[in-house]
Amino acid sequence: MGLLGNFRKLLSGGKVDIRSRFELLREAISGTMSSFYMARDRQTDKIVGLKLLDPEKTSALEARFVGLNRPTEGEIAMKFRHPLIVQTLEHGVSTENQQFLVMEFLEGAGLNSLVLTKNPILNGNRLRLLRQAVEALAAVHATGYIHRDICPRNFVVRSDGKSLKLIDFGLTVPATPQFMQPGNRTGTPNYMAPELVRRKKADQRLDIFSLGVTAFELMSSELPWPRGSTGQAAMTHGVADATDLRTLCPKIHPQLASAIQSCIETEPAKRPQTPQKLLELLNQVSSETI
């Protein structure tokens, strides 16, 4: 940060004037709790991703963790330095009292859009992308966190379909006992683990479930259960049996299908217990063209 930028920040009590600091080039994504822009940082002249959190919705989320001293999204995101996780460069509070994150700008598409449109760039790359997603999650868990919102929307795939990066730590919490107690049901409903749906105690294995649903959809373009259009409808999978992936993808490698199916077991103890264990299962599949 240059001297002028430091002086302005000092005058504003440490807060950043977003419009002065950044040239907003285009809005890239609008989320449920934030807006995301492709922007030029006037201090460095670099193109960055700029995430602005909605103050009211952020406060409502933070209210769920009163007394637990949950780190902010920016504080959490800054912990990760991994090639398969979006790099967060800076975080803070704007002069309009919005939390913001500055990160590398990722060129590519959300995995959700590629899956739903059955984009051909996925052909021959699905297993490669799944392995990378598992490695990214392993890094999150190794750093001591639960992502809590693993779903296709939170992976950005490069335009050649060969690699992806995990994004969005808005719901992420430390993997410590106080954050794993029953009752806090947050996540994306269609991908939410049954223990969250039922408001039971939940640990890092809830991410394994969500990744399993993501993998199932990556392979088949379908969910393992009827897609819910409302939060309540989407969470019926907490008590519903999952479709057998092999019925939707008859040519899928049996070991790959089995590994994915094991992730979406209702009981956490029946799932692969860590991303590393899941990766071991995937690595038994020597070749895959799906």
Backbone torsions as a table, in degrees:
resi	resn	phi	psi	omega
1	MET	NA	130.5	-177.2
2	GLY	-73.0	170.8	-178.7
3	LEU	-61.3	-40.5	179.5
4	LEU	-64.5	-40.8	178.8
5	GLY	-64.8	-40.7	177.9
6	ASN	-63.8	-38.6	-179.6
7	PHE	-65.9	-44.8	179.0
8	ARG	-62.9	-39.8	-180.0
9	LYS	-65.7	-38.3	178.5
10	LEU	-63.5	-42.6	-179.6
11	LEU	-65.4	-29.3	-177.8
12	SER	-95.0	16.3	178.1
13	GLY	72.4	28.7	179.4
14	GLY	89.5	-2.8	-179.8
15	LYS	-90.0	155.6	-174.6
16	VAL	-108.7	131.5	173.5
17	ASP	-81.4	103.7	-173.0
18	ILE	-60.6	-44.7	-175.9
19	ARG	-67.3	-30.8	178.3
20	SER	-78.8	-37.7	-175.4
21	ARG	-77.7	-36.0	-172.7
22	PHE	-123.2	143.4	167.8
23	GLU	-96.8	113.2	-178.0
24	LEU	-80.4	110.7	-174.1
25	LEU	-83.1	-44.1	174.9
26	ARG	-165.6	151.4	175.2
27	GLU	-80.8	121.8	-176.2
28	ALA	-89.8	-44.6	-176.3
29	ILE	-146.4	140.8	169.4
30	SER	-114.3	119.4	179.1
31	GLY	-98.8	-177.2	-179.4
32	THR	-74.7	-23.2	-177.1
33	MET	-123.8	4.3	-174.7
34	SER	-160.9	169.6	170.3
35	SER	-122.0	146.4	-176.5
36	PHE	-127.5	133.0	-176.1
37	TYR	-125.7	146.9	161.5
38	MET	-83.2	124.9	-172.9
39	ALA	-140.5	159.1	172.5
40	ARG	-106.4	123.3	176.9
41	ASP	-79.0	112.5	-175.6
42	ARG	-66.1	-21.0	179.6
43	GLN	-76.6	-32.1	-176.9
44	THR	-115.1	-12.6	-176.3
45	ASP	65.0	20.4	179.4
46	LYS	-98.3	149.9	173.6
47	ILE	-82.0	128.2	-177.0
48	VAL	-134.1	167.9	168.7
49	GLY	-95.6	133.4	-178.6
50	LEU	-122.2	117.5	-179.5
51	LYS	-107.6	123.2	178.6
52	LEU	-111.8	120.0	-177.5
53	LEU	-85.8	139.3	176.6
54	ASP	-70.1	121.4	-174.7
55	PRO	-60.1	-43.4	-177.3
56	GLU	-66.7	-45.3	-178.8
57	LYS	-69.8	-34.6	176.7
58	THR	-65.5	-41.6	178.5
59	SER	-63.9	-38.5	179.3
60	ALA	-64.3	-39.1	177.5
61	LEU	-67.5	-45.0	-178.6
62	GLU	-63.1	-27.1	179.2
63	ALA	-65.0	-22.2	178.3
64	ARG	-72.9	-15.0	-175.4
65	PHE	-119.7	29.1	-179.4
66	VAL	-58.1	129.9	178.3
67	GLY	85.6	-4.6	-177.4
68	LEU	-100.6	-7.2	178.2
69	ASN	56.0	50.7	179.0
70	ARG	-68.9	132.5	175.6
71	PRO	-63.3	155.4	176.0
72	THR	-73.2	165.2	177.9
73	GLU	-58.5	-40.6	-179.8
74	GLY	-63.8	-43.0	179.2
75	GLU	-62.0	-39.7	179.5
76	ILE	-68.9	-49.0	-175.6
77	ALA	-60.2	-32.8	-179.7
78	MET	-68.1	-15.0	-178.9
79	LYS	-73.5	-22.9	-170.9
80	PHE	-95.0	125.7	173.0
81	ARG	-131.4	89.0	-174.6
82	HIS	-146.6	141.2	-176.2
83	PRO	-64.9	-16.0	-179.5
84	LEU	-107.1	13.7	176.4
85	ILE	-126.2	134.3	179.7
86	VAL	-55.8	136.2	-177.8
87	GLN	-88.1	123.1	175.8
88	THR	-93.2	127.9	-172.8
89	LEU	-96.8	-29.7	-173.2
90	GLU	-164.8	154.2	172.3
91	HIS	-148.2	160.7	179.9
92	GLY	178.6	-158.5	-179.8
93	VAL	-127.0	136.6	-178.8
94	SER	-83.9	169.5	176.6
95	THR	-66.7	-13.1	175.3
96	GLU	-99.8	16.9	176.8
97	ASN	62.4	32.9	171.6
98	GLN	-101.1	132.2	169.1
99	GLN	-69.1	142.7	179.1
100	PHE	-138.0	155.4	174.0
101	LEU	-129.4	137.9	173.3
102	VAL	-109.2	127.1	-176.4
103	MET	-141.8	170.3	175.0
104	GLU	-61.3	142.6	177.0
105	PHE	-88.1	124.5	-177.1
106	LEU	-96.8	122.5	173.7
107	GLU	-85.6	121.9	-179.3
108	GLY	154.1	-170.5	-176.6
109	ALA	-121.6	153.8	174.0
110	GLY	-65.9	139.9	179.3
111	LEU	-59.1	-31.9	179.5
112	ASN	-59.5	-43.7	-178.9
113	SER	-69.1	-36.2	179.2
114	LEU	-66.7	-39.7	-179.6
115	VAL	-68.5	-47.7	-175.0
116	LEU	-67.6	-29.2	178.2
117	THR	-94.1	0.6	-178.1
118	LYS	52.6	47.5	-176.2
119	ASN	-61.1	131.5	-176.9
120	PRO	-65.3	-14.9	178.8
121	ILE	-67.1	-15.6	176.6
122	LEU	-76.2	-22.6	-175.7
123	ASN	-61.0	125.4	-178.2
124	GLY	81.0	-4.9	-177.4
125	ASN	-115.5	-2.9	-171.8
126	ARG	-61.9	-46.9	-179.2
127	LEU	-66.1	-40.1	176.9
128	ARG	-57.7	-47.3	-178.7
129	LEU	-66.2	-38.8	179.4
130	LEU	-63.8	-44.2	178.0
131	ARG	-59.5	-40.3	179.1
132	GLN	-65.9	-39.6	178.2
133	ALA	-61.4	-40.2	178.2
134	VAL	-65.3	-42.1	179.0
135	GLU	-62.8	-40.3	178.3
136	ALA	-63.2	-43.5	179.0
137	LEU	-65.6	-38.1	177.8
138	ALA	-58.2	-38.5	179.4
139	ALA	-66.7	-39.6	177.5
140	VAL	-61.8	-47.7	-178.6
141	HIS	-65.9	-39.8	-179.6
142	ALA	-64.4	-27.4	178.8
143	THR	-81.4	-8.8	174.2
144	GLY	99.3	30.3	-177.1
145	TYR	-130.1	161.8	169.6
146	ILE	-113.5	123.2	-176.6
147	HIS	-67.0	-47.9	175.5
148	ARG	74.0	0.3	177.6
149	ASP	-145.5	44.1	175.8
150	ILE	-72.3	121.5	178.8
151	CYS	-166.4	163.6	-176.7
152	PRO	-55.8	-32.2	-179.2
153	ARG	-60.3	-25.8	-174.5
154	ASN	-99.8	22.8	169.3
155	PHE	-126.0	130.5	176.5
156	VAL	-106.0	127.0	-176.1
157	VAL	-104.9	133.7	177.2
158	ARG	-64.0	159.0	-172.4
159	SER	-63.5	-20.7	178.1
160	ASP	-88.7	-3.7	177.7
161	GLY	75.8	8.7	-173.4
162	LYS	-93.3	-17.8	-176.6
163	SER	-152.0	160.9	179.7
164	LEU	-142.1	169.0	174.0
165	LYS	-138.0	143.3	176.8
166	LEU	-82.4	137.3	-179.6
167	ILE	-130.3	174.4	167.2
168	ASP	67.9	102.6	178.7
169	PHE	-115.3	31.3	-177.8
170	GLY	-65.5	-28.6	-179.7
171	LEU	-107.9	2.3	-175.2
172	THR	-68.1	141.3	179.3
173	VAL	-135.2	157.8	174.3
174	PRO	-62.7	146.0	178.2
175	ALA	-86.5	63.9	179.9
176	THR	-122.6	156.7	-172.4
177	PRO	-51.6	-40.2	-176.4
178	GLN	-66.1	-23.5	179.7
179	PHE	-95.7	2.0	-178.7
180	MET	-113.5	12.8	-179.1
181	GLN	-75.0	157.9	179.9
182	PRO	-63.0	153.7	168.3
183	GLY	112.8	-29.1	-175.9
184	ASN	-90.7	99.7	-175.4
185	ARG	-102.0	90.6	177.0
186	THR	-126.6	148.8	-179.0
187	GLY	147.0	-174.7	176.3
188	THR	-95.6	116.0	-166.5
189	PRO	-49.0	-47.2	-176.3
190	ASN	-62.8	-17.5	-174.6
191	TYR	-114.6	5.2	-172.3
192	MET	-78.4	133.9	-179.3
193	ALA	-65.6	146.8	-178.4
194	PRO	-56.6	-33.5	179.7
195	GLU	-65.4	-29.8	174.9
196	LEU	-75.4	-42.3	178.6
197	VAL	-56.1	-40.5	-176.8
198	ARG	-90.5	5.6	178.2
199	ARG	57.7	43.4	175.8
200	LYS	-98.2	173.2	174.8
201	LYS	-61.2	137.9	-175.4
202	ALA	-138.6	144.1	179.9
203	ASP	-128.1	-159.8	-175.7
204	GLN	-62.1	-18.9	-179.2
205	ARG	-67.8	-15.0	175.4
206	LEU	-65.9	-30.9	176.6
207	ASP	-69.0	-32.4	177.5
208	ILE	-63.4	-42.4	178.0
209	PHE	-60.9	-51.1	-178.3
210	SER	-60.9	-36.6	177.4
211	LEU	-68.9	-34.4	176.5
212	GLY	-63.3	-41.9	177.5
213	VAL	-64.3	-42.3	177.7
214	THR	-59.8	-44.2	179.8
215	ALA	-65.1	-41.0	178.1
216	PHE	-58.3	-45.3	-178.8
217	GLU	-70.3	-36.5	177.1
218	LEU	-59.6	-40.3	-177.3
219	MET	-78.2	-34.0	-169.7
220	SER	-117.4	-11.8	-172.7
221	SER	65.3	14.6	178.2
222	GLU	-131.2	157.8	171.7
223	LEU	-85.2	162.6	178.5
224	PRO	-74.0	-2.0	-179.1
225	TRP	-150.8	168.7	-179.4
226	PRO	-57.3	134.5	-178.6
227	ARG	-72.0	124.8	179.6
228	GLY	-87.5	139.9	179.6
229	SER	-95.9	-12.8	174.7
230	THR	-124.4	162.7	-178.2
231	GLY	-56.8	-45.0	-177.9
232	GLN	-66.7	-43.3	-179.7
233	ALA	-65.7	-36.2	-176.4
234	ALA	-70.0	-19.0	-176.0
235	MET	-97.6	12.6	177.9
236	THR	-68.4	-15.9	179.3
237	HIS	-66.3	-10.2	175.6
238	GLY	-63.5	-19.4	-179.6
239	VAL	-129.1	2.8	-176.2
240	ALA	-102.5	149.4	176.5
241	ASP	-75.9	143.6	179.3
242	ALA	-82.3	144.4	172.7
243	THR	-63.8	145.1	174.3
244	ASP	-75.3	121.8	-177.1
245	LEU	-57.0	-32.6	-177.1
246	ARG	-67.8	-20.4	176.3
247	THR	-73.5	-26.7	178.7
248	LEU	-92.6	-27.9	-179.4
249	CYS	-129.4	77.5	-175.2
250	PRO	-59.8	-24.8	-176.6
251	LYS	-93.8	2.6	-177.6
252	ILE	-67.4	146.5	177.9
253	HIS	-60.6	129.5	-176.7
254	PRO	-56.3	-38.6	-179.8
255	GLN	-68.0	-35.4	177.5
256	LEU	-67.4	-45.9	178.3
257	ALA	-59.9	-42.7	-179.2
258	SER	-64.4	-40.9	179.6
259	ALA	-63.0	-44.6	-179.9
260	ILE	-66.3	-43.4	-178.4
261	GLN	-62.5	-34.9	-179.0
262	SER	-66.9	-26.0	-179.7
263	CYS	-69.7	-26.7	-174.1
264	ILE	-103.5	26.2	171.0
265	GLU	-65.5	140.7	-179.6
266	THR	-62.0	-41.5	-179.2
267	GLU	-86.4	124.3	-178.9
268	PRO	-55.7	-32.6	-177.5
269	ALA	-66.6	-19.0	-178.9
270	LYS	-91.3	-7.2	178.7
271	ARG	-86.4	163.6	166.2
272	PRO	-55.5	132.2	-170.1
273	GLN	-79.3	-18.3	179.0
274	THR	-144.3	160.0	173.6
275	PRO	-58.2	-34.0	179.5
276	GLN	-62.6	-40.2	178.3
277	LYS	-65.1	-38.7	176.9
278	LEU	-65.4	-41.6	179.8
279	LEU	-62.4	-37.0	176.2
280	GLU	-59.5	-41.2	178.4
281	LEU	-65.8	-42.4	-179.1
282	LEU	-67.4	-32.1	-178.2
283	ASN	-73.3	-9.9	174.6
284	GLN	-77.4	-14.3	177.0
285	VAL	-89.1	104.5	-172.1
286	SER	-73.3	-33.0	178.7
287	SER	-149.5	148.1	-177.2
288	GLU	-156.5	126.6	-176.8
289	THR	-110.6	4.6	-176.3
290	ILE	-64.0	NA	NA
